Amino acid sequence: MRSDILKKNAEEEFDKLVKSIDSEGIEIDLIVEMNERPFQGIVDIIHSRNADLLAVGSRGRSKTAAILLGSVTERIIEACNVPVFSTKKKGQGMSILEAMFDI
């Protein structure tokens, strides 16, 4: 079962991350679910749990998406009714001028 392996890997990485940060007083949960529309699954979970904030990583898979945030993250921001903190790995983004010249 490939999905079981992926879930186990996600849980192990999550545990490493949580142990490496000061999370005293902050509830941090790992939720692994499958959804044909990932952004909608994420938004549904956030709304059902009455979350205060969503932190999400963004990759940006196309040149247009790189200008913004990435299609999934962009849709989450549009549909979510809580603040969304989005971040990219250093060096993964591009400046607006780079993107305009590259399109």
N, CA, C and O atoms as a GROMACS GRO file, in nm:
protein
  412
    1MET      N    1   0.083  -0.119   0.000
    1MET     CA    2   0.000   0.000   0.000
    1MET      C    3   0.087   0.125   0.000
    1MET      O    4   0.148   0.160   0.101
    2ARG      N    5   0.092   0.191  -0.113
    2ARG     CA    6   0.174   0.312  -0.127
    2ARG      C    7   0.124   0.424  -0.035
    2ARG      O    8   0.205   0.498   0.021
    3SER      N    9  -0.007   0.436  -0.021
    3SER     CA   10  -0.061   0.543   0.063
    3SER      C   11  -0.022   0.525   0.210
    3SER      O   12  -0.001   0.623   0.281
    4ASP      N   13  -0.011   0.401   0.255
    4ASP     CA   14   0.032   0.376   0.394
    4ASP      C   15   0.176   0.419   0.415
    4ASP      O   16   0.211   0.475   0.519
    5ILE      N   17   0.261   0.392   0.315
    5ILE     CA   18   0.401   0.432   0.324
    5ILE      C   19   0.412   0.584   0.325
    5ILE      O   20   0.488   0.641   0.404
    6LEU      N   21   0.336   0.650   0.238
    6LEU     CA   22   0.339   0.797   0.233
    6LEU      C   23   0.290   0.857   0.364
    6LEU      O   24   0.348   0.954   0.414
    7LYS      N   25   0.186   0.799   0.421
    7LYS     CA   26   0.133   0.849   0.548
    7LYS      C   27   0.236   0.831   0.660
    7LYS      O   28   0.257   0.921   0.740
    8LYS      N   29   0.301   0.714   0.665
    8LYS     CA   30   0.403   0.689   0.767
    8LYS      C   31   0.518   0.788   0.753
    8LYS      O   32   0.566   0.841   0.853
    9ASN      N   33   0.563   0.812   0.631
    9ASN     CA   34   0.671   0.909   0.608
    9ASN      C   35   0.629   1.049   0.652
    9ASN      O   36   0.708   1.121   0.714
   10ALA      N   37   0.506   1.087   0.622
   10ALA     CA   38   0.456   1.220   0.662
   10ALA      C   39   0.454   1.231   0.814
   10ALA      O   40   0.492   1.335   0.869
   11GLU      N   41   0.411   1.127   0.882
   11GLU     CA   42   0.406   1.129   1.028
   11GLU      C   43   0.546   1.142   1.088
   11GLU      O   44   0.566   1.215   1.185
   12GLU      N   45   0.642   1.069   1.031
   12GLU     CA   46   0.780   1.076   1.082
   12GLU      C   47   0.839   1.216   1.061
   12GLU      O   48   0.903   1.270   1.152
   13GLU      N   49   0.818   1.274   0.944
   13GLU     CA   50   0.869   1.408   0.916
   13GLU      C   51   0.802   1.512   1.005
   13GLU      O   52   0.867   1.605   1.052
   14PHE      N   53   0.673   1.495   1.028
   14PHE     CA   54   0.598   1.585   1.115
   14PHE      C   55   0.654   1.580   1.257
   14PHE      O   56   0.675   1.684   1.320
   15ASP      N   57   0.676   1.459   1.307
   15ASP     CA   58   0.731   1.444   1.443
   15ASP      C   59   0.867   1.512   1.455
   15ASP      O   60   0.895   1.578   1.556
   16LYS      N   61   0.952   1.497   1.355
   16LYS     CA   62   1.084   1.564   1.356
   16LYS      C   63   1.068   1.715   1.360
   16LYS      O   64   1.136   1.784   1.436
   17LEU      N   65   0.978   1.766   1.278
   17LEU     CA   66   0.956   1.911   1.272
   17LEU      C   67   0.907   1.964   1.406
   17LEU      O   68   0.961   2.062   1.456
   18VAL      N   69   0.807   1.901   1.464
   18VAL     CA   70   0.749   1.948   1.590
   18VAL      C   71   0.854   1.946   1.701
   18VAL      O   72   0.857   2.035   1.785
   19LYS      N   73   0.940   1.844   1.702
   19LYS     CA   74   1.044   1.835   1.805
   19LYS      C   75   1.150   1.944   1.788
   19LYS      O   76   1.218   1.980   1.884
   20SER      N   77   1.164   1.996   1.666
   20SER     CA   78   1.270   2.093   1.639
   20SER      C   79   1.230   2.238   1.665
   20SER      O   80   1.313   2.328   1.655
   21ILE      N   81   1.102   2.262   1.699
   21ILE     CA   82   1.056   2.399   1.720
   21ILE      C   83   0.997   2.415   1.860
   21ILE      O   84   0.957   2.317   1.923
   22ASP      N   85   0.991   2.539   1.906
   22ASP     CA   86   0.929   2.570   2.034
   22ASP      C   87   0.780   2.589   2.008
   22ASP      O   88   0.737   2.692   1.956
   23SER      N   89   0.702   2.488   2.044
   23SER     CA   90   0.558   2.493   2.018
   23SER      C   91   0.475   2.496   2.145
   23SER      O   92   0.358   2.460   2.144
   24GLU      N   93   0.537   2.538   2.256
   24GLU     CA   94   0.467   2.543   2.384
   24GLU      C   95   0.345   2.634   2.373
   24GLU      O   96   0.355   2.750   2.331
   25GLY      N   97   0.230   2.581   2.411
   25GLY     CA   98   0.106   2.659   2.409
   25GLY      C   99   0.038   2.664   2.273
   25GLY      O  100  -0.063   2.732   2.257
   26ILE      N  101   0.094   2.594   2.175
   26ILE     CA  102   0.036   2.594   2.039
   26ILE      C  103  -0.007   2.452   2.005
   26ILE      O  104   0.071   2.358   2.019
   27GLU      N  105  -0.130   2.438   1.961
   27GLU     CA  106  -0.178   2.306   1.918
   27GLU      C  107  -0.137   2.285   1.773
   27GLU      O  108  -0.175   2.362   1.684
   28ILE      N  109  -0.061   2.181   1.749
   28ILE     CA  110  -0.014   2.148   1.614
   28ILE      C  111  -0.059   2.006   1.584
   28ILE      O  112  -0.024   1.913   1.656
   29ASP      N  113  -0.137   1.990   1.477
   29ASP     CA  114  -0.190   1.860   1.441
   29ASP      C  115  -0.149   1.822   1.299
   29ASP      O  116  -0.140   1.908   1.211
   30LEU      N  117  -0.124   1.695   1.279
   30LEU     CA  118  -0.103   1.641   1.145
   30LEU      C  119  -0.232   1.573   1.104
   30LEU      O  120  -0.283   1.485   1.174
   31ILE      N  121  -0.285   1.613   0.991
   31ILE     CA  122  -0.406   1.552   0.938
   31ILE      C  123  -0.374   1.505   0.798
   31ILE      O  124  -0.334   1.585   0.712
   32VAL      N  125  -0.390   1.376   0.774
   32VAL     CA  126  -0.362   1.320   0.642
   32VAL      C  127  -0.493   1.269   0.585
   32VAL      O  128  -0.554   1.176   0.638
   33GLU      N  129  -0.536   1.331   0.475
   33GLU     CA  130  -0.660   1.291   0.409
   33GLU      C  131  -0.641   1.303   0.259
   33GLU      O  132  -0.559   1.382   0.211
   34MET      N  133  -0.715   1.224   0.185
   34MET     CA  134  -0.711   1.230   0.039
   34MET      C  135  -0.834   1.306  -0.010
   34MET      O  136  -0.944   1.290   0.043
   35ASN      N  137  -0.812   1.390  -0.112
   35ASN     CA  138  -0.922   1.466  -0.171
   35ASN      C  139  -0.886   1.493  -0.316
   35ASN      O  140  -0.772   1.529  -0.346
   36GLU      N  141  -0.981   1.477  -0.406
   36GLU     CA  142  -0.954   1.503  -0.547
   36GLU      C  143  -0.922   1.649  -0.572
   36GLU      O  144  -0.852   1.682  -0.668
   37ARG      N  145  -0.971   1.737  -0.487
   37ARG     CA  146  -0.943   1.880  -0.496
   37ARG      C  147  -0.870   1.920  -0.368
   37ARG      O  148  -0.933   1.958  -0.270
   38PRO      N  149  -0.735   1.910  -0.368
   38PRO     CA  150  -0.659   1.933  -0.245
   38PRO      C  151  -0.692   2.062  -0.173
   38PRO      O  152  -0.704   2.063  -0.051
   39PHE      N  153  -0.707   2.173  -0.247
   39PHE     CA  154  -0.735   2.300  -0.179
   39PHE      C  155  -0.866   2.292  -0.103
   39PHE      O  156  -0.876   2.346   0.007
   40GLN      N  157  -0.968   2.226  -0.160
   40GLN     CA  158  -1.099   2.219  -0.095
   40GLN      C  159  -1.092   2.131   0.029
   40GLN      O  160  -1.155   2.162   0.130
   41GLY      N  161  -1.016   2.022   0.022
   41GLY     CA  162  -0.999   1.937   0.139
   41GLY      C  163  -0.934   2.012   0.254
   41GLY      O  164  -0.974   1.997   0.369
   42ILE      N  165  -0.833   2.092   0.222
   42ILE     CA  166  -0.763   2.170   0.325
   42ILE      C  167  -0.857   2.273   0.385
   42ILE      O  168  -0.865   2.287   0.507
   43VAL      N  169  -0.928   2.346   0.300
   43VAL     CA  170  -1.021   2.449   0.348
   43VAL      C  171  -1.130   2.386   0.434
   43VAL      O  172  -1.166   2.441   0.538
   44ASP      N  173  -1.184   2.272   0.392
   44ASP     CA  174  -1.289   2.205   0.469
   44ASP      C  175  -1.240   2.167   0.609
   44ASP      O  176  -1.312   2.183   0.707
   45ILE      N  177  -1.116   2.116   0.617
   45ILE     CA  178  -1.060   2.078   0.747
   45ILE      C  179  -1.042   2.201   0.835
   45ILE      O  180  -1.077   2.199   0.953
   46ILE      N  181  -0.987   2.307   0.778
   46ILE     CA  182  -0.964   2.430   0.855
   46ILE      C  183  -1.095   2.484   0.911
   46ILE      O  184  -1.103   2.521   1.028
   47HIS      N  185  -1.198   2.489   0.826
   47HIS     CA  186  -1.326   2.541   0.871
   47HIS      C  187  -1.392   2.449   0.974
   47HIS      O  188  -1.452   2.497   1.070
   48SER      N  189  -1.384   2.316   0.954
   48SER     CA  190  -1.450   2.224   1.047
   48SER      C  191  -1.384   2.223   1.185
   48SER      O  192  -1.450   2.192   1.285
   49ARG      N  193  -1.256   2.257   1.192
   49ARG     CA  194  -1.184   2.257   1.319
   49ARG      C  195  -1.179   2.395   1.384
   49ARG      O  196  -1.118   2.412   1.489
   50ASN      N  197  -1.242   2.493   1.321
   50ASN     CA  198  -1.240   2.630   1.372
   50ASN      C  199  -1.098   2.678   1.400
   50ASN      O  200  -1.070   2.736   1.504
   51ALA      N  201  -1.009   2.654   1.305
   51ALA     CA  202  -0.868   2.692   1.320
   51ALA      C  203  -0.855   2.844   1.320
   51ALA      O  204  -0.937   2.916   1.264
   52ASP      N  205  -0.749   2.891   1.384
   52ASP     CA  206  -0.720   3.034   1.390
   52ASP      C  207  -0.628   3.079   1.278
   52ASP      O  208  -0.629   3.195   1.239
   53LEU      N  209  -0.547   2.986   1.226
   53LEU     CA  210  -0.446   3.020   1.126
   53LEU      C  211  -0.409   2.894   1.049
   53LEU      O  212  -0.408   2.784   1.104
   54LEU      N  213  -0.378   2.911   0.922
   54LEU     CA  214  -0.326   2.802   0.840
   54LEU      C  215  -0.188   2.843   0.789
   54LEU      O  216  -0.172   2.948   0.728
   55ALA      N  217  -0.088   2.758   0.815
   55ALA     CA  218   0.046   2.780   0.760
   55ALA      C  219   0.065   2.675   0.651
   55ALA      O  220   0.043   2.556   0.673
   56VAL      N  221   0.107   2.721   0.533
   56VAL     CA  222   0.120   2.630   0.419
   56VAL      C  223   0.245   2.665   0.339
   56VAL      O  224   0.277   2.782   0.321
   57GLY      N  225   0.314   2.564   0.292
   57GLY     CA  226   0.428   2.583   0.204
   57GLY      C  227   0.380   2.591   0.061
   57GLY      O  228   0.277   2.533   0.027
   58SER      N  229   0.452   2.661  -0.021
   58SER     CA  230   0.410   2.681  -0.159
   58SER      C  231   0.528   2.657  -0.252
   58SER      O  232   0.641   2.696  -0.222
   59ARG      N  233   0.501   2.593  -0.365
   59ARG     CA  234   0.608   2.567  -0.462
   59ARG      C  235   0.593   2.649  -0.588
   59ARG      O  236   0.694   2.698  -0.640
   60GLY      N  237   0.475   2.666  -0.639
   60GLY     CA  238   0.456   2.737  -0.765
   60GLY      C  239   0.507   2.652  -0.880
   60GLY      O  240   0.628   2.647  -0.904
   61ARG      N  241   0.418   2.586  -0.951
   61ARG     CA  242   0.459   2.489  -1.052
   61ARG      C  243   0.470   2.546  -1.192
   61ARG      O  244   0.520   2.478  -1.282
   62SER      N  245   0.424   2.666  -1.213
   62SER     CA  246   0.436   2.726  -1.346
   62SER      C  247   0.494   2.866  -1.331
   62SER      O  248   0.502   2.919  -1.220
   63LYS      N  249   0.533   2.924  -1.442
   63LYS     CA  250   0.590   3.059  -1.436
   63LYS      C  251   0.487   3.158  -1.385
   63LYS      O  252   0.519   3.247  -1.306
   64THR      N  253   0.364   3.144  -1.428
   64THR     CA  254   0.257   3.232  -1.381
   64THR      C  255   0.233   3.211  -1.232
   64THR      O  256   0.220   3.307  -1.156
   65ALA      N  257   0.228   3.086  -1.191
   65ALA     CA  258   0.206   3.056  -1.049
   65ALA      C  259   0.321   3.105  -0.963
   65ALA      O  260   0.301   3.144  -0.848
   66ALA      N  261   0.443   3.103  -1.018
   66ALA     CA  262   0.559   3.150  -0.942
   66ALA      C  263   0.546   3.297  -0.909
   66ALA      O  264   0.593   3.341  -0.804
   67ILE      N  265   0.482   3.374  -0.996
   67ILE     CA  266   0.459   3.516  -0.968
   67ILE      C  267   0.369   3.528  -0.845
   67ILE      O  268   0.392   3.613  -0.758
   68LEU      N  269   0.270   3.445  -0.838
   68LEU     CA  270   0.176   3.451  -0.726
   68LEU      C  271   0.225   3.360  -0.615
   68LEU      O  272   0.322   3.393  -0.546
   69LEU      N  273   0.162   3.247  -0.597
   69LEU     CA  274   0.202   3.158  -0.489
   69LEU      C  275   0.205   3.012  -0.532
   69LEU      O  276   0.286   2.935  -0.479
   70GLY      N  277   0.124   2.974  -0.623
   70GLY     CA  278   0.104   2.834  -0.659
   70GLY      C  279  -0.045   2.811  -0.661
   70GLY      O  280  -0.118   2.867  -0.579
   71SER      N  281  -0.092   2.729  -0.753
   71SER     CA  282  -0.236   2.717  -0.773
   71SER      C  283  -0.311   2.669  -0.650
   71SER      O  284  -0.416   2.725  -0.618
   72VAL      N  285  -0.261   2.569  -0.580
   72VAL     CA  286  -0.332   2.519  -0.461
   72VAL      C  287  -0.333   2.625  -0.352
   72VAL      O  288  -0.438   2.653  -0.294
   73THR      N  289  -0.219   2.684  -0.324
   73THR     CA  290  -0.211   2.787  -0.220
   73THR      C  291  -0.297   2.906  -0.256
   73THR      O  292  -0.366   2.961  -0.169
   74GLU      N  293  -0.295   2.947  -0.380
   74GLU     CA  294  -0.378   3.059  -0.423
   74GLU      C  295  -0.526   3.031  -0.399
   74GLU      O  296  -0.598   3.117  -0.350
   75ARG      N  297  -0.570   2.912  -0.433
   75ARG     CA  298  -0.711   2.876  -0.411
   75ARG      C  299  -0.746   2.868  -0.263
   75ARG      O  300  -0.856   2.906  -0.223
   76ILE      N  301  -0.652   2.819  -0.182
   76ILE     CA  302  -0.675   2.814  -0.037
   76ILE      C  303  -0.697   2.956   0.016
   76ILE      O  304  -0.791   2.980   0.092
   77ILE      N  305  -0.612   3.048  -0.025
   77ILE     CA  306  -0.623   3.186   0.022
   77ILE      C  307  -0.758   3.246  -0.017
   77ILE      O  308  -0.820   3.316   0.062
   78GLU      N  309  -0.802   3.217  -0.138
   78GLU     CA  310  -0.931   3.271  -0.185
   78GLU      C  311  -1.049   3.212  -0.109
   78GLU      O  312  -1.147   3.282  -0.085
   79ALA      N  313  -1.041   3.083  -0.072
   79ALA     CA  314  -1.157   3.014  -0.014
   79ALA      C  315  -1.157   3.008   0.138
   79ALA      O  316  -1.261   2.980   0.198
   80CYS      N  317  -1.045   3.033   0.200
   80CYS     CA  318  -1.032   3.015   0.344
   80CYS      C  319  -1.079   3.140   0.419
   80CYS      O  320  -1.052   3.252   0.377
   81ASN      N  321  -1.150   3.118   0.531
   81ASN     CA  322  -1.197   3.233   0.608
   81ASN      C  323  -1.111   3.264   0.730
   81ASN      O  324  -1.152   3.338   0.820
   82VAL      N  325  -0.990   3.205   0.734
   82VAL     CA  326  -0.893   3.237   0.840
   82VAL      C  327  -0.765   3.287   0.774
   82VAL      O  328  -0.743   3.262   0.655
   83PRO      N  329  -0.681   3.356   0.848
   83PRO     CA  330  -0.554   3.402   0.790
   83PRO      C  331  -0.470   3.283   0.742
   83PRO      O  332  -0.466   3.178   0.806
   84VAL      N  333  -0.402   3.303   0.628
   84VAL     CA  334  -0.316   3.200   0.571
   84VAL      C  335  -0.174   3.254   0.564
   84VAL      O  336  -0.149   3.359   0.504
   85PHE      N  337  -0.082   3.182   0.626
   85PHE     CA  338   0.060   3.217   0.621
   85PHE      C  339   0.124   3.124   0.518
   85PHE      O  340   0.126   3.002   0.537
   86SER      N  341   0.176   3.181   0.410
   86SER     CA  342   0.236   3.101   0.304
   86SER      C  343   0.384   3.134   0.292
   86SER      O  344   0.424   3.250   0.302
   87THR      N  345   0.464   3.031   0.270
   87THR     CA  346   0.608   3.051   0.258
   87THR      C  347   0.664   2.962   0.148
   87THR      O  348   0.607   2.858   0.115
   88LYS      N  349   0.776   3.005   0.094
   88LYS     CA  350   0.847   2.926  -0.006
   88LYS      C  351   0.988   2.901   0.044
   88LYS      O  352   1.042   2.979   0.122
   89LYS      N  353   1.047   2.793  -0.001
   89LYS     CA  354   1.186   2.764   0.030
   89LYS      C  355   1.274   2.870  -0.036
   89LYS      O  356   1.251   2.908  -0.150
   90LYS      N  357   1.374   2.917   0.038
   90LYS     CA  358   1.463   3.021  -0.014
   90LYS      C  359   1.520   2.979  -0.149
   90LYS      O  360   1.569   2.867  -0.166
   91GLY      N  361   1.513   3.070  -0.245
   91GLY     CA  362   1.566   3.044  -0.378
   91GLY      C  363   1.466   2.983  -0.474
   91GLY      O  364   1.496   2.966  -0.592
   92GLN      N  365   1.346   2.949  -0.425
   92GLN     CA  366   1.246   2.886  -0.510
   92GLN      C  367   1.161   2.987  -0.586
   92GLN      O  368   1.103   2.954  -0.689
   93GLY      N  369   1.154   3.107  -0.535
   93GLY     CA  370   1.072   3.208  -0.600
   93GLY      C  371   1.151   3.288  -0.701
   93GLY      O  372   1.269   3.263  -0.724
   94MET      N  373   1.084   3.383  -0.759
   94MET     CA  374   1.151   3.474  -0.851
   94MET      C  375   1.091   3.612  -0.834
   94MET      O  376   0.977   3.626  -0.789
   95SER      N  377   1.166   3.714  -0.870
   95SER     CA  378   1.114   3.850  -0.859
   95SER      C  379   1.010   3.873  -0.968
   95SER      O  380   1.005   3.800  -1.067
   96ILE      N  381   0.929   3.974  -0.950
   96ILE     CA  382   0.826   4.006  -1.048
   96ILE      C  383   0.888   4.039  -1.184
   96ILE      O  384   0.834   4.001  -1.288
   97LEU      N  385   1.001   4.106  -1.184
   97LEU     CA  386   1.069   4.137  -1.312
   97LEU      C  387   1.120   4.011  -1.379
   97LEU      O  388   1.106   3.996  -1.501
   98GLU      N  389   1.180   3.921  -1.303
   98GLU     CA  390   1.227   3.794  -1.360
   98GLU      C  391   1.111   3.718  -1.422
   98GLU      O  392   1.123   3.663  -1.532
   99ALA      N  393   0.999   3.716  -1.353
   99ALA     CA  394   0.882   3.643  -1.404
   99ALA      C  395   0.829   3.708  -1.531
   99ALA      O  396   0.793   3.638  -1.625
  100MET      N  397   0.824   3.841  -1.535
  100MET     CA  398   0.772   3.909  -1.654
  100MET      C  399   0.859   3.884  -1.777
  100MET      O  400   0.807   3.868  -1.887
  101PHE      N  401   0.988   3.881  -1.758
  101PHE     CA  402   1.079   3.858  -1.871
  101PHE      C  403   1.083   3.712  -1.913
  101PHE      O  404   1.124   3.679  -2.025
  102ASP      N  405   1.040   3.624  -1.824
  102ASP     CA  406   1.047   3.481  -1.850
  102ASP      C  407   0.918   3.425  -1.909
  102ASP      O  408   0.917   3.312  -1.956
  103ILE      N  409   0.810   3.503  -1.909
  103ILE     CA  410   0.680   3.454  -1.958
  103ILE      C  411   0.679   3.452  -2.109
  103ILE      O  412   0.579   3.414  -2.170
   0.00000   0.00000   0.00000
